Amino acid sequence: MAIFMLLAVFLAATKLSACATCKEDNEETYSYHGSTNGPKQWPQLFPDCNGDMQSPIGIQTTNVKKDQSLKKLNFFGYDTAVRRGDVINDGHTVMITLGDNVRRGITIQGNDYYLQQIHFHWGSDKNQGAEHTLDGRRYEMEVHFVHTNSDEETAVVGVLVQMVSNDNQAFQPIVEVVSDVLYKNESTRLQSTLNIGKLLPESPASYYGYTGSLTTPMCTEDVAWYILKKTQTIGKKQLQTFLKVYSVEEEDKNSKCLLAPNNRPVQNLNGRVVYASK
């Protein structure tokens, strides 16, 4: 009798798990929560996702290599107010593309990388959505500033974001338009002036650097990662706006198809060194 009871519990749990999956997610090329195309399946679906230099990673500050010769990040154009920004929900994230033709980017080791887009990975206080972890802690959000140089090499600046009780006004121009892109393929424009320099923490020049990959398929490697040492904050109410975003179009919406958390699990270091700048 006990065996039959255990079997019944197992079958019920399996059925519940299957029902908890968003059906439309499984119809996408990849997803964060699909049972057939979620992060665990990416290495089988996309060969590069099985590489030896994958991202994100867990950063242990006691194991990083301090390199005094590493130059700090130099941000240029970040303090010029953004007067046009296109915002889109692509089913995997909320992404901002700047359209004001201002040269913004970073200089690292004498090489200029130009800002292409900004996107977000988020969760909640109970189910955090940052991709990189710091000393075992996963923050509620992570902002990625994606840059490329003239050789089409990619450098990403990652900012870890902690949820707090008070709003962070730097995020407000973004938060106020998230409700316009709740569903996949919806797009809008920023309605208020955005200062992306204020999205960075104070003294943003110091970082943990390593060589990794894009954190979504195709998981292309040889990406230069710069995770800022200092963190940023976002208000609880502001973060709750992101928690209403879906991975599907409006006609397919249901509670199983909410996008958060949209983070890839941490990947093995495979012998890579994480460097710490001054």
C-alpha positions in Angstrom: 0.0 0.0 0.0 2.8 2.4 0.9 4.4 1.9 -2.5 1.2 2.7 -4.3 0.8 5.8 -2.2 4.3 7.0 -3.0 3.6 6.3 -6.7 0.4 8.4 -6.6 2.3 11.3 -4.9 5.0 11.1 -7.5 2.5 11.1 -10.4 0.6 14.0 -8.9 3.8 16.0 -8.4 4.9 15.2 -12.0 1.5 16.4 -13.3 1.7 19.5 -11.3 5.2 20.3 -12.6 4.1 19.8 -16.2 1.1 22.1 -15.6 3.4 24.8 -14.2 5.1 25.2 -17.5 4.2 27.9 -19.9 3.2 26.1 -23.1 4.1 29.0 -25.3 7.6 29.1 -23.8 8.3 25.6 -25.2 7.4 26.9 -28.7 10.2 29.4 -28.6 13.8 28.8 -29.8 14.8 29.0 -26.2 13.3 30.1 -22.9 14.0 30.5 -19.2 11.2 28.3 -18.0 10.3 25.9 -20.8 10.6 22.1 -20.0 12.1 21.4 -23.4 14.2 24.5 -24.2 15.1 26.0 -20.8 18.7 26.7 -19.6 19.4 23.0 -18.8 18.6 22.1 -22.4 20.6 25.0 -24.0 23.9 23.0 -24.2 22.1 20.3 -26.3 20.2 22.8 -28.4 23.1 25.2 -29.0 26.6 23.7 -29.1 28.3 26.9 -28.1 26.4 26.9 -24.8 28.4 23.8 -23.9 31.7 25.7 -24.2 34.4 26.0 -21.5 34.1 29.8 -21.2 30.4 30.3 -20.4 28.7 33.0 -18.4 27.4 33.9 -15.9 29.7 32.8 -13.1 29.9 32.9 -9.3 32.5 35.4 -8.2 34.3 34.6 -4.9 36.2 37.7 -3.8 38.7 35.6 -1.8 39.7 33.8 -5.0 40.1 36.7 -7.5 43.5 37.7 -8.7 44.3 41.4 -7.8 46.1 43.0 -10.7 47.4 46.5 -9.9 48.3 47.0 -13.6 44.7 46.8 -14.7 43.4 50.2 -15.7 40.1 51.2 -14.4 37.1 51.5 -16.6 36.6 54.9 -18.2 33.0 55.7 -19.2 32.5 58.3 -21.9 29.2 59.9 -23.0 27.3 58.2 -20.2 26.4 61.5 -18.5 24.9 62.9 -21.7 21.1 62.7 -21.2 19.4 60.2 -23.5 16.6 62.0 -25.4 15.5 59.1 -27.5 15.5 55.5 -26.4 13.5 52.6 -27.9 12.3 50.0 -25.4 11.2 46.5 -26.4 10.1 43.3 -24.7 11.6 40.6 -26.9 10.2 37.7 -24.8 13.5 37.3 -22.9 14.2 40.7 -21.5 13.3 44.4 -21.6 15.9 46.1 -23.8 16.7 49.7 -24.4 18.4 50.8 -27.6 19.6 54.4 -27.7 18.7 56.4 -30.8 20.2 59.8 -30.3 23.5 59.2 -32.0 25.6 60.2 -29.0 28.9 58.4 -28.7 28.7 56.5 -25.4 30.9 53.7 -24.2 33.9 52.5 -22.2 37.6 52.7 -22.7 39.5 49.7 -21.3 43.2 49.1 -21.7 43.2 51.8 -24.4 40.5 50.2 -26.4 37.1 51.9 -27.1 33.9 49.9 -26.9 30.6 51.6 -27.9 27.3 51.1 -26.1 24.8 49.2 -28.2 22.0 48.4 -25.8 21.0 48.0 -22.2 18.9 45.1 -20.9 17.8 43.7 -17.6 17.7 40.4 -15.7 15.4 40.4 -12.7 13.5 38.5 -10.0 12.2 39.2 -6.6 13.3 39.1 -3.0 12.2 35.4 -2.8 13.4 34.4 -6.3 16.3 36.6 -7.3 17.1 37.3 -10.9 20.6 38.6 -11.2 22.9 36.3 -13.3 26.3 36.7 -11.6 26.6 35.9 -7.9 29.0 37.7 -5.6 30.3 35.6 -2.7 27.4 33.3 -3.0 24.8 36.1 -3.0 22.4 36.5 -5.9 20.9 40.0 -6.2 17.4 40.8 -7.2 18.4 42.4 -10.6 21.4 42.7 -12.9 21.7 45.4 -15.6 23.9 44.6 -18.7 25.4 47.4 -20.7 26.5 45.7 -24.0 29.3 47.3 -26.0 31.2 46.4 -29.2 34.4 47.8 -30.6 35.5 48.3 -34.2 36.6 44.7 -34.5 33.1 43.6 -33.4 34.4 42.3 -30.1 32.0 42.4 -27.2 32.4 43.9 -23.8 29.6 43.8 -21.2 29.5 45.9 -18.0 27.3 44.2 -15.4 25.7 46.1 -12.5 24.3 44.1 -9.6 21.2 45.7 -8.2 19.7 45.3 -4.7 16.1 45.8 -3.9 15.5 48.4 -1.2 12.4 50.1 0.2 12.9 53.5 -1.3 12.7 54.3 -5.0 15.8 55.0 -7.0 15.0 58.0 -9.3 17.7 56.9 -11.8 15.4 54.0 -12.8 12.2 56.0 -12.9 12.3 56.9 -16.7 12.6 53.1 -17.4 10.0 52.0 -14.8 7.4 54.4 -16.1 7.4 52.7 -19.5 7.7 49.1 -18.5 3.9 48.9 -18.3 3.8 49.7 -22.1 5.9 46.6 -22.9 4.4 44.0 -20.6 4.0 41.5 -23.5 6.3 40.0 -26.1 7.0 42.2 -29.1 5.5 45.3 -27.6 7.7 48.4 -27.9 7.6 52.0 -26.9 10.0 55.0 -26.4 11.3 56.6 -23.2 8.9 59.4 -22.2 11.4 61.1 -19.8 15.0 62.0 -20.1 17.3 59.1 -19.0 20.7 59.6 -17.5 22.3 56.2 -17.9 25.4 57.4 -15.9 23.2 57.4 -12.9 22.2 53.8 -13.4 25.8 53.0 -12.5 26.8 52.9 -8.8 29.0 55.6 -7.4 32.7 55.2 -8.4 32.0 52.6 -11.1 35.5 52.3 -12.4 36.5 49.3 -10.3 35.5 45.8 -11.4 35.9 42.1 -11.5 36.9 41.0 -15.0 37.0 37.7 -16.8 36.5 36.2 -20.2 33.1 34.6 -20.8 30.2 34.4 -23.1 26.8 35.8 -23.9 24.4 34.6 -21.3 21.7 33.7 -23.9 21.9 31.5 -27.0 23.9 31.4 -29.0 26.2 31.7 -26.0 29.0 33.1 -28.1 32.3 33.1 -26.2 35.3 35.5 -26.0 33.1 38.2 -24.4 35.0 40.5 -22.0 33.0 40.9 -18.8 33.3 43.7 -16.3 31.2 43.2 -13.2 31.3 46.4 -11.2 32.5 46.0 -7.6 29.9 48.4 -6.2 26.2 47.7 -6.4 23.2 49.8 -7.3 19.7 49.8 -5.8 16.1 49.7 -7.0 12.9 50.4 -5.0 10.6 47.5 -4.2 7.7 49.1 -5.9 9.9 49.8 -9.0 11.0 46.2 -9.1 7.4 45.0 -8.8 6.7 46.7 -12.2 9.2 44.4 -13.9 7.5 41.4 -12.2 4.4 42.0 -14.3 6.3 41.5 -17.6 5.4 38.4 -19.6 7.4 36.2 -22.0 4.4 35.8 -24.3 2.1 38.0 -26.4 -1.0 39.5 -24.7 -3.4 36.9 -26.1 -1.4 34.1 -24.5 -0.9 35.7 -21.1 -1.4 33.6 -17.9 0.4 33.4 -14.6 2.7 30.6 -15.8 4.1 32.8 -18.5 5.6 35.7 -16.4 9.1 36.3 -17.5 10.8 36.6 -14.1 13.2 35.3 -13.1 15.1 35.5 -16.4 18.6 34.5 -15.4 20.8 31.7 -16.6 22.3 29.6 -13.8 26.0 30.1 -13.0 28.4 28.2 -15.1 31.7 26.4 -14.3 34.8 28.5 -14.3 36.8 25.7 -15.9 40.1 27.1 -14.7 39.4 30.7 -15.7 40.9 33.5 -13.6 38.7 36.3 -12.4 40.8 39.5 -12.1 40.1 42.4 -9.7 41.1 45.9 -10.7 42.2 48.6 -8.2 
